[in-house]
Structure formats: structure tokens, C-alpha cells
Amino acid sequence: MENAFDLPAVSDPMSRHPKIPGPGEPIRLHHSLCYGCGDDAPIGLRLKVIAGEGFTVSAQMVVEQWMQGGPGVIHGGVLTAAFDEILGTAPLTIGAPVVTAHLEVDFAKPIPLGSTLHLDAEVLAKERRKVFVRASAHLGDPENPVATAHSIFVEIDLKKHFAAYRDDAAQSRP
Ligand SMILES: CCCCCCCCCCCC(=O)SCCNC(=O)CCNC(=O)[C@H](O)C(C)(C)COP(=O)(O)OP(=O)(O)OC[C@H]1O[C@@H](n2cnc3c(N)ncnc32)[C@H](O)[C@@H]1OP(=O)(O)O
């Protein structure tokens, strides 16, 4: 199986979901045990994703020692998990519950332990069930990204998709 981030020339119409919080407001975590955002996850990133204007979201994450690949810098998989979380939350701005189908990450610069990573994501287009999302990360200067990501998420029926795996799929949202 081989896929690529192939942005459609024309997007299906998209509009901001009426229930998405306003710019600056947090988007409720999608599952309390989620590795990316869950407050009850035994180990996790606990990202608080904030709604932005339009189809954008953002989050911040302090790079802690346990996130180390290194030495002294973030592990690429941890950064990818953070991207996955923020990229996957962005489609909620158009009311689409999704799972990750394809995710590309470009690592531009080392990200030191102790730094605050600023993550921004934006839905670029939708084509049938596919949602195309890009994200970037910087350490305080948005003009100087340390990593970028491009992803294709696929819209799912939440209850059906997770029914075989969990008996509490209804706890997921939107
Ligand atoms: C959750 C709470 C929300 C809140 C979300 C909060 C943030 C969550 C962040 C974490 C998200 C995760 O980690 S989710 C966990 C990791 N991901 C997964 O477990 C997904 C595993 N994969 C799957 O379950 C499946 O492959 C699906 C659902 C992605 C697709 O299967 P399907 O439903 O049968 O659909 P299918 O017909 O194959 O594909 C539909 C369209 O997508 C395209 N497509 C399918 N796979 C790919 C691919 N890898 N790359 C490109 N495109 C693809 C197809 O070509 C088709 O396009 P066309 O014919 O229309 O052109």
C-alpha cells in the first residue's frame, strides 16, 4: 500500500461546524484515555487543543525529558504523535470525526528538551470522506518552523468504527 498527500485541485464545500468552540476556546478532549489529549491516560501528551479562526486549531507542548530521543532533543515519534493529535482535531472544525489514514512529517531542525513547541493545524480541503490537513511546529517564531506535517484523515462513523474494539465508543466525540 502506497499513498501520498495529493491535495485535490477543488475541495468539497466546507463550513465551520456550529458547535465548535470560538477562537481561543479549548476543544473538548475526544477521549479521556487518549494518548494525545486524555487527562486520564497513564502516559500521554495531554495536549489542550485550542480552536482558531476558520478551520484552524493550535496547541502548545513543553518538551519534557521523557519525550527524549536524543540526546537532548525530542524523539521523532513523540513529535509525530503530537502532530497526529492536532491534525486529527482540526477536522472537528468542519464537523468531521476522523481517523488517521496517511501522515507525512518533515523534521527541519532539532527540538531541544525544555523548549515550548507551538503546534498549528489547518484543514485545507475535503474530498468525499478524505480530509486534507497540514500542520507546522515552531519554538516561538512562526516564520521559522522546526517541523511540518501533511495528512489525510478519513471520516468515519464513530460508533460503528470503534464498536469492535471498545464498549464505550459513544464517549468519543464530536
Ligand atoms: C475519533 C474521534 C474524532 C476526534 C479526533 C481527535 C484527534 C485524534 C488524533 C489521533 C487519530 C488517530 O491516531 S486514529 C488511529 C490510527 N488510524 C487508524 O487506526 C486507521 C486505520 N485505517 C482504517 O481504519 C481504514 O483504512 C480507514 C477508515 C482509514 C479507511 O477505510 P474505509 O472506511 O474502508 O474507507 P476506504 O473506502 O478504504 O477509503 C476511503 C477513502 O480514503 C482513501 N484512503 C484510505 N486509506 C488511505 C491512505 N492510507 N492514504 C490516502 N488515502 C486513503 C481511499 O482511497 C478513499 O478515497 P476515495 O475513493 O474517496 O478517493
PDBQT file of the ligand as one rigid body, heavy atoms in Angstrom, charges set to zero:
ROOT
HETATM    1  C1  LIG A 201     -12.059   9.754  16.536  1.00  0.00    +0.000 C 
HETATM    2  C2  LIG A 201     -12.612  10.934  17.211  1.00  0.00    +0.000 C 
HETATM    3  C3  LIG A 201     -12.534  12.133  16.424  1.00  0.00    +0.000 C 
HETATM    4  C4  LIG A 201     -11.614  13.230  17.281  1.00  0.00    +0.000 C 
HETATM    5  C5  LIG A 201     -10.235  13.183  16.786  1.00  0.00    +0.000 C 
HETATM    6  C6  LIG A 201      -9.269  13.689  17.790  1.00  0.00    +0.000 C 
HETATM    7  C7  LIG A 201      -7.828  13.515  17.369  1.00  0.00    +0.000 C 
HETATM    8  C8  LIG A 201      -7.407  12.118  17.172  1.00  0.00    +0.000 C 
HETATM    9  C9  LIG A 201      -5.974  12.014  16.733  1.00  0.00    +0.000 C 
HETATM   10  C10 LIG A 201      -5.498  10.623  16.650  1.00  0.00    +0.000 C 
HETATM   11  C11 LIG A 201      -6.059   9.928  15.428  1.00  0.00    +0.000 C 
HETATM   12  C12 LIG A 201      -5.562   8.527  15.290  1.00  0.00    +0.000 C 
HETATM   13  O1  LIG A 201      -4.447   8.228  15.640  1.00  0.00    +0.000 OA
HETATM   14  S1  LIG A 201      -6.605   7.375  14.616  1.00  0.00    +0.000 SA
HETATM   15  C13 LIG A 201      -5.758   5.830  14.812  1.00  0.00    +0.000 C 
HETATM   16  C14 LIG A 201      -4.817   5.496  13.679  1.00  0.00    +0.000 C 
HETATM   17  N1  LIG A 201      -5.574   5.226  12.432  1.00  0.00    +0.000 N 
HETATM   18  C15 LIG A 201      -6.286   4.117  12.254  1.00  0.00    +0.000 C 
HETATM   19  O2  LIG A 201      -6.400   3.236  13.098  1.00  0.00    +0.000 OA
HETATM   20  C16 LIG A 201      -6.976   3.970  10.910  1.00  0.00    +0.000 C 
HETATM   21  C17 LIG A 201      -6.785   2.577  10.331  1.00  0.00    +0.000 C 
HETATM   22  N2  LIG A 201      -7.383   2.520   8.979  1.00  0.00    +0.000 N 
HETATM   23  C18 LIG A 201      -8.694   2.353   8.798  1.00  0.00    +0.000 C 
HETATM   24  O3  LIG A 201      -9.453   2.122   9.765  1.00  0.00    +0.000 OA
HETATM   25  C19 LIG A 201      -9.202   2.396   7.384  1.00  0.00    +0.000 C 
HETATM   26  O4  LIG A 201      -8.143   2.132   6.464  1.00  0.00    +0.000 OA
HETATM   27  C20 LIG A 201      -9.858   3.777   7.041  1.00  0.00    +0.000 C 
HETATM   28  C21 LIG A 201     -11.036   4.074   7.960  1.00  0.00    +0.000 C 
HETATM   29  C22 LIG A 201      -8.837   4.914   7.124  1.00  0.00    +0.000 C 
HETATM   30  C23 LIG A 201     -10.350   3.714   5.575  1.00  0.00    +0.000 C 
HETATM   31  O5  LIG A 201     -11.108   2.530   5.396  1.00  0.00    +0.000 OA
HETATM   32  P1  LIG A 201     -12.589   2.558   4.763  1.00  0.00    +0.000 P 
HETATM   33  O6  LIG A 201     -13.550   3.161   5.722  1.00  0.00    +0.000 OA
HETATM   34  O7  LIG A 201     -12.882   1.148   4.300  1.00  0.00    +0.000 OA
HETATM   35  O8  LIG A 201     -12.514   3.544   3.561  1.00  0.00    +0.000 OA
HETATM   36  P2  LIG A 201     -11.860   3.376   2.100  1.00  0.00    +0.000 P 
HETATM   37  O9  LIG A 201     -13.001   3.178   1.148  1.00  0.00    +0.000 OA
HETATM   38  O10 LIG A 201     -10.756   2.386   2.095  1.00  0.00    +0.000 OA
HETATM   39  O11 LIG A 201     -11.204   4.809   1.897  1.00  0.00    +0.000 OA
HETATM   40  C24 LIG A 201     -11.990   5.983   1.843  1.00  0.00    +0.000 C 
HETATM   41  C25 LIG A 201     -11.189   6.990   1.032  1.00  0.00    +0.000 C 
HETATM   42  O12 LIG A 201      -9.944   7.238   1.740  1.00  0.00    +0.000 OA
HETATM   43  C26 LIG A 201      -8.841   6.901   0.893  1.00  0.00    +0.000 C 
HETATM   44  N3  LIG A 201      -7.784   6.289   1.715  1.00  0.00    +0.000 N 
HETATM   45  C27 LIG A 201      -7.864   5.217   2.519  1.00  0.00    +0.000 A 
HETATM   46  N4  LIG A 201      -6.687   4.962   3.107  1.00  0.00    +0.000 NA
HETATM   47  C28 LIG A 201      -5.825   5.913   2.659  1.00  0.00    +0.000 A 
HETATM   48  C29 LIG A 201      -4.439   6.196   2.899  1.00  0.00    +0.000 A 
HETATM   49  N5  LIG A 201      -3.701   5.466   3.730  1.00  0.00    +0.000 N 
HETATM   50  N6  LIG A 201      -3.913   7.271   2.283  1.00  0.00    +0.000 NA
HETATM   51  C30 LIG A 201      -4.637   8.027   1.436  1.00  0.00    +0.000 A 
HETATM   52  N7  LIG A 201      -5.949   7.817   1.179  1.00  0.00    +0.000 NA
HETATM   53  C31 LIG A 201      -6.534   6.762   1.772  1.00  0.00    +0.000 A 
HETATM   54  C32 LIG A 201      -9.416   5.909  -0.125  1.00  0.00    +0.000 C 
HETATM   55  O13 LIG A 201      -8.637   5.919  -1.331  1.00  0.00    +0.000 OA
HETATM   56  C33 LIG A 201     -10.805   6.507  -0.337  1.00  0.00    +0.000 C 
HETATM   57  O14 LIG A 201     -10.677   7.627  -1.187  1.00  0.00    +0.000 OA
HETATM   58  P3  LIG A 201     -11.655   7.981  -2.398  1.00  0.00    +0.000 P 
HETATM   59  O15 LIG A 201     -12.017   6.669  -3.065  1.00  0.00    +0.000 OA
HETATM   60  O16 LIG A 201     -12.832   8.670  -1.819  1.00  0.00    +0.000 OA
HETATM   61  O17 LIG A 201     -10.864   8.885  -3.261  1.00  0.00    +0.000 OA
ENDROOT
TORSDOF 0
